[in-house]
């Protein structure tokens, strides 16, 4: 395994461990909590925008039938919006997880998120 892939795997593992601190909020009919928190340990592409490493509040908004995730940096000004599809889970998620791809500049690109106790996962549109 080359060093870039190893670094990417280590980053994903660190993000899963450090990951999002779940805000215990009541579920809504979509099977997701209305707000969550996530920590990016490295600059990360979300919805086509490069967000700096840090802690973010994740909010949800519906625009017609389109689900939008809004990432707002806690204590900062960075913000990004990303369209996403909600994919039902067989049961409530037991942990918070994120999945990343890597772009041509070797930057992590957030592609999927699951928050503990939600009954749907978020698959971000490219």
Secondary structure, 3 states (H helix, E strand, C coil): CCHHHHHHHHHHHHHHHHCCCCCCCCECCCCCECEEEEEECCCEEECCEEECCEEEEEEEEEECCEEEEEEEECCCCCEEEEEEEEEECCCCCCCCEEEEEECCCCCEEEEEEECCCCCEEEEECC
